[in-house]
Amino acid sequence: MNTLPGSADVVVIGAGIAGNSVAHHLAQAGWRNIVLLDKGPLPDPGGSTGHASNFIFPVDHSKEITAITVDSMHQYEKLGTMTTSGGIEIARSEARAEELKRRMASATAWGIHSELISPAKVAELVPFLDSSIVKLGFWTPSVAVVDPLQSGALMREQAQALGALTVSANTEVTGIDTQRGRVSKVRTDRGDIDTDTVVVACGVWSPRIAQMAGARIPLVPVVHQLIDVGPIPELEQTHSEIGYPIVRDMDPLMYERQSGADLEIGSYAHRAIMHEPDDIPSYEAAQLSPTQLPFTQEDFDPQMEDALELFPQILNTPGAGIRHSINGLLSLTPDGGPLLGETPEVKGLWSAASVWIKEGPGVGRLLAEWMTHGSTEIDLHSADIARFYPNQRTTTHVRARADEGFNKIYGIVHPNEQWESNRGQRLSPFHPREVELGATFFEVGGWERPHWYESNRPLLEEYADRISDRPHEWDARWWSPIINAEHLAMRERVAMIDLTAFAQFDVSGPGAVDYLQRMALAQVDKDVGKAIYTPILDYYGGFRSDLTIIRLGTDSFRIITGGADGARDKKWFTDHLPEDGSVAFADVTSAVCTIGLWGPRARDVLSAVTEDDVSSQAFPFGTAQHITVDGVPTLALKISYVGDLGWELHAPFEQGLRLWDALFEAGREHGVVPAGIGVYGTTGRLEKGYRLMGAELELEYNPVEAGLALPKVKSPDFIGKEPYLKAREHGPEATLCTLTMDDHTDSTGVRRYPQAHSPILTTTGDRIVDSKGRGAYVTSAGSAPTLGEYLLMGYLPAPYATEGTGLLVEYMGERYPVTVARAGRTPLFDPDDERMKA
Amino acid sequence: MRVLVCIKRVPAPGGKVLITEDGTDIDTRHLGFTIGPHEECAVEEAVQLVAEHGGHVTVLTAGPPEAEEQLRYALSMGANAGVLVEHGAHDPQATATALTETIRTLESEDGNFDLILFGNESADVGNYQVGIRVACALERPVVGGIKGIDVADESTHVLLHRENADGVEVYQAPLPAVAAVKEGLNLPRYPSIQGRLRAKKAPLRTVQPKTAPGGLRTVQLRQPPEKQHETVVLGYGADAADSVVDLLTEKGVV
């Protein structure tokens, strides 16, 4: 029997693809005294890695998932555990054919070689498939099958060869101790290990293990059904595990791949069959393995008919039978993304969970980099476990979204598609009014935010000559022309926008100035009452966040950040608090509600309900003041993300309704309209060329490239300063540009509106790649109703980043001419910011 | 010829069989259900006999409503009709009575089955009784442990082969007859997709016989003590060579 060391620098729990890879890359990064545990035997401890289908399609609509997948494929190839087979996604329906064209655009944007192919070409590649039901194919030659168990074994061996790794199989973790919020010990049935760093890579068991330390890993084990049918002579003749391309039959949400003499058929079409992490059988008690549960035939029957339609020839082979069938467990999260990074609840407790085979090696490399350097080369904002607010980590939420999300795995998911389950989690005090006004709500962080208001429909007539509808259903889905009408009413009169979803943190104490100086790129040691917009950089000098800091007093500040990133920002800020206790940090999000009041009549409205002087002399742009609005003490900020005169008004949550009613009533005679996030986040923002975290701003781009470098560099040190200085010296490898559409018309005469992630190409249709290998794509897209334009943003290298340059944008299989209207940050609308400063 | 195969829904356990807290049953929370390997062979044999000689295969089970799953499995292997006797008892006497009564009903409607096949013993409790009890009740010849079936003249008799230590016993039984078969009789097929889709739609007949309780009841199930496998490490690499040679010599293999 092996003996465990009494202490370790890091304990990795779980020897599936994720755990092996993390252990391996930690060893490569110089970590020593690594212990890798699994409660099952090796090489297959019985988790999802042991029964996965093991094929990899690199193209995903998500840039970061594609990047992680490509990284993983390089690693599998290097380990010699990858067999390239090619793969085809096929469309049986028109809607899916459109989706494949969108996949093609993503392939181009992220630099993966793929092709749209005809049914005849599909039949050429997979001769035993009935191509008469195929409308279009999406062919990716680099699709491959890997051996994750062998890969894991090799990764362990390499780490062991460095003398860095102790592996202990058949070792069950019975507890994880913490001290003052940090991991201190891992208890097992073979002895205890003192450690301050633990990685939970336990797949479907992760929630149960994290719970031992008091953290939540928000995933639920969900069944994916698959069967093997064989023997099939056509497949047997290849004398290989995989001799034909893998087929994803996208419309019925399933795949078929050769596995030796068998055809494996897998499905994501059945109902979501969820399990409890505590209720998964032990290795001994399971019939096959803990994650290969008994097949529930009736759930799969419709899939058999679908498979038979596509592969009648081989599936009807006499003697070919269903030789293997399982309900295989995999992990599903509330948004379908992985759960990576340190848990927000417990220091030193890292998660490497909800990782697919295609992502395992890349996840290991990135997590090791993150644990070693505090930053990652690939932006992981949609994989960061800290992205979820507490309300999104509850079992209720996780199960509701997993139930709804399961069929989205192979589904056609519109980029703006909203979830239907477990809505109404976080409501602003204005919510009842918004409902009365017929708001269409979009969700962020569990908040319900009006995206547009039905009550504004009459504005469509008022602005009929300046608003065009979107004739194509896809372009108009999750969108309304009312957004543009609200925008125009704001620009001409005044609008009220519910911004309660902001995350807000109060930072105070004798160390507050020094602390925020270290966190922010901009100078924060300014006069009390100043509003400071600043990038927040990571250690590599990329964007961690961008937000506003208000100096409320000598030693007190408020941080106001976007609702989408508030949970991650909170972790970043609290992680860096000084240990001497000189700074107090309070999350006041749930105490504050916010209305944005903007438009040329904003001052008229506000003056009517406050006795405080809100003239431009008394209340200049970029400042904050405490004012009283109809008896409600309000923190007013004269700033604007939509580029118009007005204020963000922050009030005590319980007085919000009163604030709303007072402004709405006073606004009547000035033509006030409620406006949604469609205006705030897209139309108003794009006209002003404002950047959005997660779209334009991410770790892979720096402030110089984003046009957000400041004229002067402050003298205090701050995170990312050194790379920032280098970037300033070096100049941008690519510059964030704003482009206009020259022609919206597609080949059938329909006006189309390209959306974010569309690749930007040269006039000859070639990919544009900068010297760092980053391809050009649309980061944001939307209407600019005041300008009468449709705007696209994207990073372009020289010489394309020059105003007037003509380029192409690929969207849904067609290319549209565009022109660089602006290189850099100067807004197209009101370039001198006169309106905001009025 | 008309063949009836009697099958039983049993749990498909893993390495370790768990027992419910009250100790009276197997804990099946994590388990799938199946039919035993003997019965798979019985179904396969029946399907092959009918393929060769013509006729009809009926599968019959006594069990809970969920046993429909096992009937459909047999149908997906090629059986033609399924009958479910809703019946909860584990007792072989009661089960045999329920089956006998149902067989009589079926035979009164469509004539006798030429051959009735059972698995030699059930995969879960292994009482070795039901087949013999049914045969006796129907007053038909029965042979157990069968690993070969020849139907030379389908209207009169059947040859049943049984292996013993010294060779093979061959029994000639007049039809109608009963046989309890063993794994190894044939290699059962995997159901085809078409077979499964056909089986899914096939109508099943359900009967609820009134039967008297039998004489057996479960008092308590107990886990047998786990066998300890002792592993002795003889050494590592070349250092182990001498010990290996000693061991092989001791075992008399070199």
Interface residues (C-beta under 8 A of the other chain):
Chain A: V229 D279 I280 P281 S282 Y283 E284 A285 A286 Q287 L288 L293 P294 F295 Q297 E298 D301 M304 E305 A307 L308 L315 N316 G319 A320 G321 I322 R323
Chain B: A12 P13 G14 G15 K16 L18 R29 H30 L31 G32 F33 E69 R72 R189 Y190 P191 S192 I193 Q194 G195 R196 L197 K200
